[in-house]
Amino acid sequence: MTDENDFAALLRELEKTEQAMLGSGPKVGEKVSGTVIEIGAEQLFIDLGGKAEARMDVANLKDAEGQIGVAVGDSIEAVVASLDPDSGALILGSRHGRHLHGSAELDQAYREGLPVEGHITGTTKGGLEVQVAGQRAFCPASQADIRFVEDLNSLVGTRCAFRISKYETGRRLNLVVSRRALLEEEQAARAAEIRANLKEGAVLTGTVVGIKDFGAFIDLGGVEGMVHVSELALGRVRHPEEVLSLGEEVEVAVLRIEQTGNPKRPEKIALSIRALAKSPWSDIAARYQPGARINGRVTRTQPFGAFVELEPGVEGLVHVSELGAGRRINHPDEVLAAGQPVEAVVLKVEPDRRRISLSLDPGSAPAAASAAAAAASAPPTGTLGDLLKAQLAGRDGSD
């Protein structure tokens, strides 16, 4: 084989290798991350790893004052906007999409479904005003986010990625964009990754996206689960708003996964925050010594006694016989009420049975003290025989 034939064969192998690399590389519309290796007057170059490089217009990264927010060596996240038809190199936009120039690039982005960067400049009837490549666009309120946005003004001034859903030329350009379309695609990609690792016992991080009387809904990244009110904390929680707020990031454990057969919500995921908390009973004997005076709050009463919360997840019991403050009590409701703060004395601690026996300090039960005083000052009551016995006893004592 001649040198010329050897060179031709080598060239064909090189072309096959390059095509294979391009075929397995990032696709248009995908997000990539890399390191800035060079910044020129018009473009900067990014190392994506694996011998892959990309370039981006410097205009994508300039702020309102014209300053570039990155330097050589910085990490950067961007969207693949297109492929150079001559070299096959990746052309990147900002993380909000590609910064376009003129109507020709708008038309290309619309036809190819590419994400574009838009600046939300105001609100209008039924949606948002968005500036894209110097053109005024309209984003319907229903397309502003995945979830309903109560106050659209909260988005004004932000830069976001949009997809052009309508592009009509004429006397006046009719440009309609959607932010929701891109967010749903991102959510679907995250959901697929989450579902691949979703199993009972898994510990995940999510965001509180809904609060109801019965529990809180947690977005795990495109997949939603619910924490029942009984699984929010070790202590008793009356309403989720006592411990959680919308937008809060929480760590949860997966309790159960039930398939529903509904394509819109294919599974019901039961979550727990309580399962990740350390049990307060593990060192209870060291923290509550017999004879110690402690403060608590009455949570509920039963005919046999009153339960007192000492800390989240720890309740003690004051037996009805320890409520009297010197007199007989038939029911705890005579001297205590749910929610009442009390001071009690620890009588006995049983860690294995998760029990703490308490005695109510008379000084902490004003209702009991006042009731006892009232009983002492009240006129005597009873049968005629009881009165005669009391009088005879008094005479014997005086003699």
C-alpha positions in Angstrom: 0.0 0.0 0.0 1.4 3.4 -1.0 1.8 6.3 1.4 -1.1 8.0 -0.3 -3.4 5.1 0.4 -2.2 4.9 4.0 -3.0 8.6 4.5 -6.5 8.2 2.9 -7.2 5.2 5.2 -6.0 7.2 8.2 -8.2 10.2 7.3 -11.3 7.9 7.0 -10.6 6.5 10.4 -10.2 10.0 11.9 -13.5 11.1 10.3 -15.3 8.1 11.8 -13.8 8.8 15.2 -14.9 12.5 15.0 -18.4 11.5 13.9 -18.7 9.0 16.7 -17.6 11.6 19.3 -20.1 14.1 17.9 -22.9 11.5 17.9 -22.3 10.6 21.6 -21.7 14.2 22.7 -24.2 16.8 24.1 -27.2 17.5 21.9 -28.7 20.9 21.1 -30.8 22.2 24.0 -28.9 20.1 26.6 -27.2 21.8 29.6 -23.4 21.3 29.9 -20.8 22.5 32.4 -17.1 23.2 31.9 -14.2 25.4 32.6 -13.4 28.7 30.9 -9.9 28.4 29.3 -9.8 31.5 27.1 -11.6 34.8 26.8 -11.4 36.8 23.6 -12.8 40.1 22.4 -16.0 38.4 20.9 -15.9 34.8 22.1 -14.8 32.7 25.0 -13.7 29.1 24.9 -14.8 26.4 27.4 -13.3 23.0 28.2 -16.1 20.5 28.6 -13.8 17.6 29.5 -13.1 14.5 27.5 -11.2 16.5 24.9 -14.4 18.4 24.0 -14.3 22.2 23.7 -17.1 24.7 23.0 -17.3 28.4 22.4 -19.8 31.1 23.4 -20.4 34.7 22.5 -19.1 37.1 25.2 -22.4 39.0 24.9 -24.1 36.1 26.7 -22.2 36.8 29.9 -22.3 40.6 30.0 -24.3 42.4 32.7 -26.2 45.6 32.4 -23.0 47.6 32.8 -21.2 45.6 30.1 -19.0 43.6 32.5 -18.2 40.0 32.1 -19.0 37.9 35.1 -16.5 35.1 34.6 -12.7 34.7 34.4 -10.3 32.1 33.0 -10.5 29.0 35.3 -14.1 29.6 36.4 -16.7 26.9 36.1 -19.7 27.7 33.9 -23.0 26.2 33.1 -24.6 26.7 29.7 -27.0 25.4 27.1 -25.9 23.9 23.8 -27.4 26.4 21.3 -26.2 24.9 18.0 -23.4 23.1 16.2 -21.0 24.8 13.9 -21.8 23.3 10.4 -18.2 23.6 9.3 -16.2 22.4 12.3 -18.9 20.6 14.3 -17.9 22.6 17.3 -20.5 23.2 20.0 -21.9 26.7 20.2 -23.2 27.6 23.7 -25.6 30.1 25.1 -25.9 31.2 28.7 -27.6 29.1 31.3 -30.8 31.1 30.3 -30.5 30.1 26.7 -28.8 31.7 23.8 -28.4 35.4 23.5 -29.8 36.1 20.0 -29.1 38.9 17.6 -31.9 39.9 15.2 -35.0 38.3 13.7 -33.0 35.7 11.6 -31.7 34.0 14.8 -35.2 34.3 16.4 -36.6 32.4 13.4 -33.9 29.8 13.6 -34.5 29.3 17.4 -38.3 28.9 16.7 -37.8 26.3 13.9 -35.2 24.3 15.9 -36.9 24.6 19.3 -33.9 26.1 20.9 -34.0 27.8 24.3 -33.5 31.6 24.2 -32.7 34.1 26.8 -35.4 36.7 27.7 -35.6 39.6 30.1 -38.9 40.0 31.8 -39.7 43.7 31.7 -43.2 44.0 33.0 -46.7 42.5 33.3 -49.6 42.9 30.9 -53.2 41.6 30.8 -52.9 37.8 31.1 -49.2 37.5 31.3 -45.7 38.9 31.1 -43.8 41.2 28.7 -40.5 39.8 27.7 -37.6 41.2 25.7 -35.9 38.7 23.4 -33.2 39.8 21.0 -34.5 43.4 21.2 -38.1 42.2 20.3 -41.1 42.4 22.5 -42.6 39.0 23.3 -45.6 37.8 25.3 -45.5 35.0 27.8 -49.0 33.9 29.0 -49.5 33.6 32.8 -50.1 29.9 32.4 -46.7 29.5 30.8 -44.7 31.6 33.3 -44.0 28.6 35.6 -45.0 25.0 36.3 -47.1 26.1 39.2 -49.5 29.0 39.4 -47.8 32.3 40.1 -50.1 34.4 42.2 -48.0 37.6 41.8 -46.5 37.9 38.3 -44.7 41.1 39.4 -42.3 38.9 41.4 -40.7 37.8 38.1 -40.2 41.2 36.7 -36.6 42.1 36.2 -35.3 38.5 36.0 -33.7 36.8 33.1 -35.0 33.4 32.2 -34.8 30.7 29.5 -37.8 30.5 27.2 -39.0 28.5 24.2 -40.6 30.3 21.3 -44.1 28.9 20.8 -45.3 31.3 18.2 -43.4 33.3 15.6 -45.4 35.3 13.0 -43.9 38.0 10.8 -45.8 40.8 9.2 -46.4 44.5 9.9 -45.6 43.6 13.5 -43.8 40.6 14.8 -46.0 38.3 16.8 -43.7 36.5 19.3 -45.1 34.2 22.1 -42.8 32.4 24.4 -43.1 29.8 27.2 -41.0 29.3 30.2 -43.1 26.5 31.5 -42.2 24.2 28.5 -38.5 24.3 29.4 -39.2 23.9 33.1 -41.3 20.8 32.5 -38.6 19.3 30.4 -36.0 19.9 33.1 -38.4 18.5 35.7 -39.0 15.3 33.6 -35.3 14.8 33.3 -34.8 15.2 37.1 -37.8 13.0 37.8 -36.4 10.1 35.7 -33.1 10.3 37.6 -34.9 10.5 41.0 -37.2 7.5 40.1 -34.1 5.4 39.2 -32.9 5.8 42.8 -36.2 5.9 44.5 -36.7 3.1 47.1 -38.1 2.6 50.6 -35.6 3.8 53.2 -33.9 6.3 50.8 -33.0 9.7 52.3 -33.6 12.6 49.9 -33.6 16.4 50.0 -36.7 18.2 48.8 -38.6 21.5 48.9 -41.9 22.2 50.6 -44.3 23.1 47.8 -47.7 22.7 49.5 -49.1 22.7 53.0 -52.5 21.2 54.1 -54.1 20.4 57.4 -53.2 16.8 57.0 -49.6 17.2 55.9 -47.0 18.8 53.6 -46.1 18.1 50.0 -42.4 17.8 49.1 -40.9 18.2 45.6 -38.0 15.8 45.4 -36.9 17.1 42.0 -39.8 16.4 39.6 -41.3 13.8 41.8 -43.7 14.8 44.6 -44.3 13.0 47.9 -46.2 13.8 51.1 -45.2 14.0 54.8 -48.3 13.2 56.9 -48.7 15.5 59.9 -47.9 12.6 62.2 -44.5 12.2 60.5 -43.4 15.8 60.8 -41.7 15.6 64.2 -41.1 13.5 67.2 -43.5 15.7 69.2 -47.1 16.3 68.7 -47.8 18.7 65.7 -51.3 20.1 65.4 -50.7 21.7 62.0 -47.7 21.5 59.5 -47.3 25.3 59.5 -46.0 24.9 63.1 -42.8 23.3 61.8 -42.6 24.0 58.0 -43.0 26.9 55.6 -43.4 27.0 51.8 -40.1 27.0 49.9 -38.2 25.5 52.8 -35.6 22.8 52.0 -36.0 19.6 54.1 -34.4 16.2 54.4 -36.9 13.3 54.2 -36.9 9.5 54.4 -39.0 7.4 52.0 -41.5 5.3 53.9 -43.7 3.8 51.2 -44.1 3.8 47.4 -47.5 2.9 45.9 -48.0 2.7 42.1 -51.3 4.4 41.0 -51.5 3.6 37.3 -52.1 7.3 36.7 -49.6 8.6 34.1 -49.8 12.1 35.5 -49.0 10.9 39.0 -47.7 7.4 38.6 -46.9 6.8 42.3 -47.9 7.9 45.8 -44.8 8.5 47.9 -45.1 8.6 51.7 -42.3 10.5 53.4 -41.1 11.2 56.9 -39.1 13.8 58.6 -39.6 12.2 62.0 -37.8 9.0 61.0 -34.5 10.9 60.6 -34.6 12.6 64.0 -32.6 11.1 66.9 -34.8 9.5 69.5 -34.9 11.6 72.7 -35.4 8.5 74.7 -31.8 7.2 74.0 -30.3 9.2 76.9 -33.5 10.0 78.8 -32.3 8.6 82.2 -29.3 10.9 82.2 -31.4 14.0 81.5 -34.3 13.4 83.8 -33.3 12.3 87.3 -35.9 11.3 90.0 -36.6 14.3 92.3 -35.8 16.9 89.6 -38.2 19.7 89.0 -39.1 20.3 85.4 -41.4 22.4 83.3 -43.9 21.1 80.8 -47.2 21.6 79.0 -50.3 19.5 79.5 -51.2 17.8 76.2 -54.3 15.8 77.1 -56.1 14.4 80.1 -57.6 11.0 80.8 -59.6 9.7 83.8 -56.4 8.1 85.2 -54.2 11.2 84.8 -52.7 13.9 82.7 -50.0 13.7 80.0 -47.3 16.4 80.1 -45.0 17.2 77.2 -41.5 17.8 78.6 -39.8 18.2 75.1 -40.6 17.2 71.6 -41.2 13.4 71.6 -41.2 13.0 75.3 -44.3 13.0 77.5 -44.6 12.1 81.2 -47.7 11.0 83.1 -49.1 12.6 86.2 -51.3 10.0 87.8 -54.6 11.4 89.1 -53.4 10.6 92.7 -50.5 13.0 92.2 -52.8 15.9 91.3 -54.6 16.6 94.5 -52.5 19.1 96.3 -53.7 17.6 99.5 -57.2 16.6 98.4 -58.9 13.9 96.4 -59.3 14.6 92.6 -61.8 12.5 90.7 -60.7 13.7 87.2 -57.7 15.7 86.0 -60.1 18.2 84.3 -60.9 19.5 87.7 -57.5 21.2 88.0 -55.8 21.0 84.6 -56.6 21.9 81.0 -54.8 21.0 77.7 -52.1 23.6 76.8 -51.6 24.6 80.5 -48.0 25.1 81.5 -47.0 23.2 84.7 -44.1 22.5 87.0 -43.7 18.9 88.0 -41.4 16.6 90.0 -39.9 13.5 88.3 -40.8 10.3 90.3 -39.6 7.5 88.1 -38.0 7.1 84.7 -38.4 3.8 82.7 -36.4 4.2 79.4 -37.2 0.7 78.1 -41.0 1.3 78.5 -40.6 5.0 77.5 -42.4 6.1 80.6 -41.8 9.0 83.0 -43.9 9.2 86.1 -44.5 12.7 87.4 -46.0 14.4 90.4 -47.6 17.8 90.1 -45.9 20.5 92.2 -48.7 22.1 94.2 -47.2 25.5 93.5 -47.6 25.0 89.8 -51.3 24.3 89.9 -53.1 27.5 90.9 -56.4 25.9 90.0 -55.8 23.1 92.4 -54.7 25.4 95.2 -57.6 27.7 94.8 -60.0 24.8 94.6 -58.6 23.4 97.8 -58.9 26.8 99.6 -62.4 27.2 98.4 -63.3 23.8 99.7 -61.8 24.6 103.1 -63.8 27.9 103.5 -67.1 26.4 102.2 -69.8 25.7 104.8 -70.0 22.1 105.9 -72.3 19.8 104.0 -73.5 16.3 104.6 -76.2 14.3 106.3 -77.8 15.1 109.7 -75.8 12.2 111.2 -72.5 13.6 109.9 -73.3 17.0 111.5 -74.2 15.4 114.9 -70.9 13.4 114.8 -68.9 16.6 114.1 -70.6 18.4 117.0 -69.9 15.5 119.4 -66.3 15.3 118.3 -66.0 19.0 119.0 -67.4 18.7 122.5 -65.1 15.7 123.3 -62.1 17.8 122.1 -63.1 20.7 124.3 -63.5 18.6 127.4 
